[in-house]
């Protein structure tokens, strides 16, 4: 599962960790997040996030 980064503040959504404070269980892929999910740091919309290139 890919990590995604918020271009506004740099927060990285890691599917292994999920977003427990936002009610997102660990193991939840970014694609499976609710459409109204937003960055827990700055509030940016889900559709603003960009896939993180990991080599």
PDB file of N, CA, C and O in Angstrom:
ATOM      1  N   UNK A   1       0.842  -1.188   0.000  1.00  0.00           N
ATOM      2  CA  UNK A   1       0.000   0.000   0.000  1.00  0.00           C
ATOM      3  C   UNK A   1       0.883   1.245   0.000  1.00  0.00           C
ATOM      4  O   UNK A   1       1.847   1.350   0.758  1.00  0.00           O
ATOM      5  N   UNK A   2       0.533   2.157  -0.851  1.00  0.00           N
ATOM      6  CA  UNK A   2       1.314   3.385  -1.007  1.00  0.00           C
ATOM      7  C   UNK A   2       1.015   4.403   0.090  1.00  0.00           C
ATOM      8  O   UNK A   2      -0.088   4.454   0.633  1.00  0.00           O
ATOM      9  N   UNK A   3       2.029   5.212   0.402  1.00  0.00           N
ATOM     10  CA  UNK A   3       1.858   6.360   1.286  1.00  0.00           C
ATOM     11  C   UNK A   3       1.512   7.567   0.422  1.00  0.00           C
ATOM     12  O   UNK A   3       1.917   7.648  -0.738  1.00  0.00           O
ATOM     13  N   UNK A   4       0.774   8.487   0.986  1.00  0.00           N
ATOM     14  CA  UNK A   4       0.391   9.714   0.281  1.00  0.00           C
ATOM     15  C   UNK A   4       0.761  10.910   1.129  1.00  0.00           C
ATOM     16  O   UNK A   4       0.668  10.878   2.356  1.00  0.00           O
ATOM     17  N   UNK A   5       1.191  11.990   0.438  1.00  0.00           N
ATOM     18  CA  UNK A   5       1.655  13.187   1.139  1.00  0.00           C
ATOM     19  C   UNK A   5       0.749  14.382   0.849  1.00  0.00           C
ATOM     20  O   UNK A   5       0.286  14.577  -0.275  1.00  0.00           O
ATOM     21  N   UNK A   6       0.511  15.168   1.884  1.00  0.00           N
ATOM     22  CA  UNK A   6      -0.233  16.417   1.736  1.00  0.00           C
ATOM     23  C   UNK A   6       0.723  17.479   1.205  1.00  0.00           C
ATOM     24  O   UNK A   6       1.724  17.781   1.856  1.00  0.00           O
ATOM     25  N   UNK A   7       0.436  18.051   0.034  1.00  0.00           N
ATOM     26  CA  UNK A   7       1.349  19.048  -0.525  1.00  0.00           C
ATOM     27  C   UNK A   7       1.318  20.372   0.237  1.00  0.00           C
ATOM     28  O   UNK A   7       2.218  21.198   0.086  1.00  0.00           O
ATOM     29  N   UNK A   8       0.302  20.570   1.038  1.00  0.00           N
ATOM     30  CA  UNK A   8       0.178  21.820   1.780  1.00  0.00           C
ATOM     31  C   UNK A   8       1.092  21.861   3.004  1.00  0.00           C
ATOM     32  O   UNK A   8       1.791  22.846   3.239  1.00  0.00           O
ATOM     33  N   UNK A   9       1.073  20.754   3.793  1.00  0.00           N
ATOM     34  CA  UNK A   9       1.830  20.782   5.050  1.00  0.00           C
ATOM     35  C   UNK A   9       2.885  19.683   5.170  1.00  0.00           C
ATOM     36  O   UNK A   9       3.709  19.715   6.085  1.00  0.00           O
ATOM     37  N   UNK A  10       2.869  18.701   4.245  1.00  0.00           N
ATOM     38  CA  UNK A  10       3.869  17.646   4.293  1.00  0.00           C
ATOM     39  C   UNK A  10       3.469  16.423   5.109  1.00  0.00           C
ATOM     40  O   UNK A  10       4.251  15.481   5.233  1.00  0.00           O
ATOM     41  N   UNK A  11       2.245  16.427   5.675  1.00  0.00           N
ATOM     42  CA  UNK A  11       1.777  15.248   6.414  1.00  0.00           C
ATOM     43  C   UNK A  11       1.753  14.047   5.474  1.00  0.00           C
ATOM     44  O   UNK A  11       1.329  14.160   4.323  1.00  0.00           O
ATOM     45  N   UNK A  12       2.209  12.898   5.968  1.00  0.00           N
ATOM     46  CA  UNK A  12       2.212  11.678   5.165  1.00  0.00           C
ATOM     47  C   UNK A  12       1.202  10.707   5.756  1.00  0.00           C
ATOM     48  O   UNK A  12       1.294  10.328   6.924  1.00  0.00           O
ATOM     49  N   UNK A  13       0.222  10.303   4.920  1.00  0.00           N
ATOM     50  CA  UNK A  13      -0.720   9.260   5.332  1.00  0.00           C
ATOM     51  C   UNK A  13      -0.056   7.914   5.088  1.00  0.00           C
ATOM     52  O   UNK A  13       0.270   7.563   3.953  1.00  0.00           O
ATOM     53  N   UNK A  14       0.139   7.165   6.168  1.00  0.00           N
ATOM     54  CA  UNK A  14       0.747   5.833   6.096  1.00  0.00           C
ATOM     55  C   UNK A  14      -0.355   4.814   6.368  1.00  0.00           C
ATOM     56  O   UNK A  14      -0.870   4.746   7.484  1.00  0.00           O
ATOM     57  N   UNK A  15      -0.726   4.016   5.354  1.00  0.00           N
ATOM     58  CA  UNK A  15      -1.823   3.062   5.549  1.00  0.00           C
ATOM     59  C   UNK A  15      -1.556   2.028   6.636  1.00  0.00           C
ATOM     60  O   UNK A  15      -2.498   1.470   7.200  1.00  0.00           O
ATOM     61  N   UNK A  16      -0.303   1.768   6.934  1.00  0.00           N
ATOM     62  CA  UNK A  16       0.018   0.822   8.001  1.00  0.00           C
ATOM     63  C   UNK A  16      -0.452   1.381   9.348  1.00  0.00           C
ATOM     64  O   UNK A  16      -0.899   0.628  10.213  1.00  0.00           O
ATOM     65  N   UNK A  17      -0.348   2.702   9.522  1.00  0.00           N
ATOM     66  CA  UNK A  17      -0.746   3.358  10.774  1.00  0.00           C
ATOM     67  C   UNK A  17      -2.199   3.813  10.756  1.00  0.00           C
ATOM     68  O   UNK A  17      -2.838   3.888  11.806  1.00  0.00           O
ATOM     69  N   UNK A  18      -2.733   4.122   9.559  1.00  0.00           N
ATOM     70  CA  UNK A  18      -4.080   4.674   9.473  1.00  0.00           C
ATOM     71  C   UNK A  18      -4.112   6.085  10.057  1.00  0.00           C
ATOM     72  O   UNK A  18      -3.096   6.778  10.084  1.00  0.00           O
ATOM     73  N   UNK A  19      -5.274   6.495  10.516  1.00  0.00           N
ATOM     74  CA  UNK A  19      -5.456   7.807  11.165  1.00  0.00           C
ATOM     75  C   UNK A  19      -6.360   7.584  12.370  1.00  0.00           C
ATOM     76  O   UNK A  19      -7.544   7.922  12.340  1.00  0.00           O
ATOM     77  N   UNK A  20      -5.789   7.006  13.443  1.00  0.00           N
ATOM     78  CA  UNK A  20      -6.605   6.647  14.607  1.00  0.00           C
ATOM     79  C   UNK A  20      -7.404   7.827  15.179  1.00  0.00           C
ATOM     80  O   UNK A  20      -8.544   7.649  15.610  1.00  0.00           O
ATOM     81  N   UNK A  21      -6.823   9.007  15.184  1.00  0.00           N
ATOM     82  CA  UNK A  21      -7.535  10.171  15.710  1.00  0.00           C
ATOM     83  C   UNK A  21      -8.723  10.541  14.828  1.00  0.00           C
ATOM     84  O   UNK A  21      -9.687  11.147  15.296  1.00  0.00           O
ATOM     85  N   UNK A  22      -8.649  10.174  13.544  1.00  0.00           N
ATOM     86  CA  UNK A  22      -9.736  10.455  12.612  1.00  0.00           C
ATOM     87  C   UNK A  22     -10.662   9.268  12.411  1.00  0.00           C
ATOM     88  O   UNK A  22     -11.545   9.308  11.554  1.00  0.00           O
ATOM     89  N   UNK A  23     -10.467   8.205  13.198  1.00  0.00           N
ATOM     90  CA  UNK A  23     -11.333   7.042  13.110  1.00  0.00           C
ATOM     91  C   UNK A  23     -10.997   6.100  11.971  1.00  0.00           C
ATOM     92  O   UNK A  23     -11.824   5.275  11.582  1.00  0.00           O
ATOM     93  N   UNK A  24      -9.779   6.216  11.426  1.00  0.00           N
ATOM     94  CA  UNK A  24      -9.356   5.352  10.322  1.00  0.00           C
ATOM     95  C   UNK A  24      -8.442   4.258  10.881  1.00  0.00           C
ATOM     96  O   UNK A  24      -7.380   4.539  11.437  1.00  0.00           O
ATOM     97  N   UNK A  25      -8.876   3.020  10.723  1.00  0.00           N
ATOM     98  CA  UNK A  25      -8.140   1.887  11.293  1.00  0.00           C
ATOM     99  C   UNK A  25      -6.822   1.648  10.566  1.00  0.00           C
ATOM    100  O   UNK A  25      -6.720   1.891   9.364  1.00  0.00           O
ATOM    101  N   UNK A  26      -5.802   1.167  11.303  1.00  0.00           N
ATOM    102  CA  UNK A  26      -4.561   0.753  10.647  1.00  0.00           C
ATOM    103  C   UNK A  26      -4.862  -0.284   9.578  1.00  0.00           C
ATOM    104  O   UNK A  26      -5.743  -1.126   9.752  1.00  0.00           O
ATOM    105  N   UNK A  27      -4.126  -0.224   8.468  1.00  0.00           N
ATOM    106  CA  UNK A  27      -4.329  -1.151   7.372  1.00  0.00           C
ATOM    107  C   UNK A  27      -5.303  -0.640   6.321  1.00  0.00           C
ATOM    108  O   UNK A  27      -5.606  -1.354   5.365  1.00  0.00           O
ATOM    109  N   UNK A  28      -5.801   0.590   6.481  1.00  0.00           N
ATOM    110  CA  UNK A  28      -6.739   1.166   5.521  1.00  0.00           C
ATOM    111  C   UNK A  28      -5.974   1.844   4.389  1.00  0.00           C
ATOM    112  O   UNK A  28      -5.240   2.805   4.617  1.00  0.00           O
ATOM    113  N   UNK A  29      -6.148   1.342   3.174  1.00  0.00           N
ATOM    114  CA  UNK A  29      -5.491   1.934   2.008  1.00  0.00           C
ATOM    115  C   UNK A  29      -6.038   3.342   1.766  1.00  0.00           C
ATOM    116  O   UNK A  29      -7.200   3.625   2.057  1.00  0.00           O
ATOM    117  N   UNK A  30      -5.191   4.213   1.233  1.00  0.00           N
ATOM    118  CA  UNK A  30      -5.605   5.585   0.951  1.00  0.00           C
ATOM    119  C   UNK A  30      -6.858   5.619   0.081  1.00  0.00           C
ATOM    120  O   UNK A  30      -7.759   6.426   0.306  1.00  0.00           O
ATOM    121  N   UNK A  31      -6.905   4.738  -0.911  1.00  0.00           N
ATOM    122  CA  UNK A  31      -8.034   4.689  -1.833  1.00  0.00           C
ATOM    123  C   UNK A  31      -9.344   4.364  -1.121  1.00  0.00           C
ATOM    124  O   UNK A  31     -10.421   4.694  -1.615  1.00  0.00           O
ATOM    125  N   UNK A  32      -9.251   3.716   0.037  1.00  0.00           N
ATOM    126  CA  UNK A  32     -10.446   3.319   0.780  1.00  0.00           C
ATOM    127  C   UNK A  32     -10.871   4.328   1.843  1.00  0.00           C
ATOM    128  O   UNK A  32     -11.850   4.113   2.558  1.00  0.00           O
ATOM    129  N   UNK A  33     -10.125   5.435   1.944  1.00  0.00           N
ATOM    130  CA  UNK A  33     -10.531   6.482   2.882  1.00  0.00           C
ATOM    131  C   UNK A  33     -11.832   7.112   2.391  1.00  0.00           C
ATOM    132  O   UNK A  33     -12.063   7.183   1.184  1.00  0.00           O
ATOM    133  N   UNK A  34     -12.681   7.567   3.305  1.00  0.00           N
ATOM    134  CA  UNK A  34     -13.902   8.244   2.872  1.00  0.00           C
ATOM    135  C   UNK A  34     -13.566   9.480   2.042  1.00  0.00           C
ATOM    136  O   UNK A  34     -12.539  10.121   2.264  1.00  0.00           O
ATOM    137  N   UNK A  35     -14.434   9.815   1.085  1.00  0.00           N
ATOM    138  CA  UNK A  35     -14.185  10.976   0.220  1.00  0.00           C
ATOM    139  C   UNK A  35     -14.089  12.272   1.014  1.00  0.00           C
ATOM    140  O   UNK A  35     -13.429  13.215   0.579  1.00  0.00           O
ATOM    141  N   UNK A  36     -14.742  12.329   2.176  1.00  0.00           N
ATOM    142  CA  UNK A  36     -14.713  13.563   2.970  1.00  0.00           C
ATOM    143  C   UNK A  36     -13.571  13.597   3.986  1.00  0.00           C
ATOM    144  O   UNK A  36     -13.478  14.523   4.792  1.00  0.00           O
ATOM    145  N   UNK A  37     -12.699  12.576   3.943  1.00  0.00           N
ATOM    146  CA  UNK A  37     -11.525  12.577   4.832  1.00  0.00           C
ATOM    147  C   UNK A  37     -10.626  13.734   4.436  1.00  0.00           C
ATOM    148  O   UNK A  37     -10.484  14.043   3.254  1.00  0.00           O
ATOM    149  N   UNK A  38     -10.020  14.372   5.428  1.00  0.00           N
ATOM    150  CA  UNK A  38      -9.099  15.469   5.135  1.00  0.00           C
ATOM    151  C   UNK A  38      -7.850  15.341   5.998  1.00  0.00           C
ATOM    152  O   UNK A  38      -7.820  14.586   6.970  1.00  0.00           O
ATOM    153  N   UNK A  39      -6.830  16.087   5.626  1.00  0.00           N
ATOM    154  CA  UNK A  39      -5.557  16.063   6.343  1.00  0.00           C
ATOM    155  C   UNK A  39      -5.794  16.405   7.817  1.00  0.00           C
ATOM    156  O   UNK A  39      -6.397  17.433   8.126  1.00  0.00           O
ATOM    157  N   UNK A  40      -5.322  15.546   8.724  1.00  0.00           N
ATOM    158  CA  UNK A  40      -5.521  15.816  10.149  1.00  0.00           C
ATOM    159  C   UNK A  40      -4.681  16.982  10.668  1.00  0.00           C
ATOM    160  O   UNK A  40      -4.921  17.469  11.773  1.00  0.00           O
ATOM    161  N   UNK A  41      -3.711  17.429   9.895  1.00  0.00           N
ATOM    162  CA  UNK A  41      -2.857  18.531  10.334  1.00  0.00           C
ATOM    163  C   UNK A  41      -3.387  19.878   9.846  1.00  0.00           C
ATOM    164  O   UNK A  41      -3.553  20.810  10.633  1.00  0.00           O
ATOM    165  N   UNK A  42      -3.655  19.971   8.523  1.00  0.00           N
ATOM    166  CA  UNK A  42      -4.032  21.280   7.970  1.00  0.00           C
ATOM    167  C   UNK A  42      -5.437  21.329   7.375  1.00  0.00           C
ATOM    168  O   UNK A  42      -5.921  22.402   7.015  1.00  0.00           O
ATOM    169  N   UNK A  43      -6.096  20.168   7.270  1.00  0.00           N
ATOM    170  CA  UNK A  43      -7.458  20.152   6.758  1.00  0.00           C
ATOM    171  C   UNK A  43      -7.582  20.100   5.244  1.00  0.00           C
ATOM    172  O   UNK A  43      -8.684  20.242   4.715  1.00  0.00           O
ATOM    173  N   UNK A  44      -6.475  19.901   4.534  1.00  0.00           N
ATOM    174  CA  UNK A  44      -6.533  19.813   3.065  1.00  0.00           C
ATOM    175  C   UNK A  44      -7.389  18.618   2.646  1.00  0.00           C
ATOM    176  O   UNK A  44      -7.414  17.593   3.327  1.00  0.00           O
ATOM    177  N   UNK A  45      -8.080  18.759   1.537  1.00  0.00           N
ATOM    178  CA  UNK A  45      -8.958  17.704   1.041  1.00  0.00           C
ATOM    179  C   UNK A  45      -8.168  16.486   0.581  1.00  0.00           C
ATOM    180  O   UNK A  45      -7.014  16.596   0.165  1.00  0.00           O
ATOM    181  N   UNK A  46      -8.808  15.326   0.662  1.00  0.00           N
ATOM    182  CA  UNK A  46      -8.178  14.065   0.252  1.00  0.00           C
ATOM    183  C   UNK A  46      -7.665  14.134  -1.183  1.00  0.00           C
ATOM    184  O   UNK A  46      -6.601  13.594  -1.488  1.00  0.00           O
ATOM    185  N   UNK A  47      -8.416  14.797  -2.070  1.00  0.00           N
ATOM    186  CA  UNK A  47      -8.024  14.813  -3.486  1.00  0.00           C
ATOM    187  C   UNK A  47      -6.806  15.683  -3.774  1.00  0.00           C
ATOM    188  O   UNK A  47      -6.320  15.720  -4.904  1.00  0.00           O
ATOM    189  N   UNK A  48      -6.313  16.384  -2.750  1.00  0.00           N
ATOM    190  CA  UNK A  48      -5.093  17.171  -2.930  1.00  0.00           C
ATOM    191  C   UNK A  48      -3.838  16.332  -2.683  1.00  0.00           C
ATOM    192  O   UNK A  48      -2.750  16.704  -3.123  1.00  0.00           O
ATOM    193  N   UNK A  49      -3.980  15.215  -1.988  1.00  0.00           N
ATOM    194  CA  UNK A  49      -2.833  14.373  -1.639  1.00  0.00           C
ATOM    195  C   UNK A  49      -2.200  13.780  -2.890  1.00  0.00           C
ATOM    196  O   UNK A  49      -2.868  13.515  -3.890  1.00  0.00           O
ATOM    197  N   UNK A  50      -0.883  13.580  -2.798  1.00  0.00           N
ATOM    198  CA  UNK A  50      -0.126  13.027  -3.918  1.00  0.00           C
ATOM    199  C   UNK A  50       0.599  11.765  -3.461  1.00  0.00           C
ATOM    200  O   UNK A  50       1.078  11.700  -2.329  1.00  0.00           O
ATOM    201  N   UNK A  51       0.682  10.750  -4.347  1.00  0.00           N
ATOM    202  CA  UNK A  51       1.392   9.520  -3.962  1.00  0.00           C
ATOM    203  C   UNK A  51       2.860   9.834  -3.696  1.00  0.00           C
ATOM    204  O   UNK A  51       3.481  10.645  -4.383  1.00  0.00           O
ATOM    205  N   UNK A  52       3.385   9.176  -2.691  1.00  0.00           N
ATOM    206  CA  UNK A  52       4.780   9.375  -2.299  1.00  0.00           C
ATOM    207  C   UNK A  52       5.631   8.367  -3.053  1.00  0.00           C
ATOM    208  O   UNK A  52       5.354   7.168  -3.022  1.00  0.00           O
ATOM    209  N   UNK A  53       6.652   8.844  -3.722  1.00  0.00           N
ATOM    210  CA  UNK A  53       7.575   7.955  -4.428  1.00  0.00           C
ATOM    211  C   UNK A  53       8.550   7.372  -3.415  1.00  0.00           C
ATOM    212  O   UNK A  53       9.303   8.096  -2.763  1.00  0.00           O
ATOM    213  N   UNK A  54       8.520   6.067  -3.298  1.00  0.00           N
ATOM    214  CA  UNK A  54       9.427   5.394  -2.368  1.00  0.00           C
ATOM    215  C   UNK A  54      10.319   4.444  -3.152  1.00  0.00           C
ATOM    216  O   UNK A  54       9.848   3.530  -3.828  1.00  0.00           O
ATOM    217  N   UNK A  55      11.588   4.681  -3.046  1.00  0.00           N
ATOM    218  CA  UNK A  55      12.541   3.835  -3.769  1.00  0.00           C
ATOM    219  C   UNK A  55      13.201   2.857  -2.823  1.00  0.00           C
ATOM    220  O   UNK A  55      14.037   2.058  -3.246  1.00  0.00           O
TER     221      UNK A  55
END
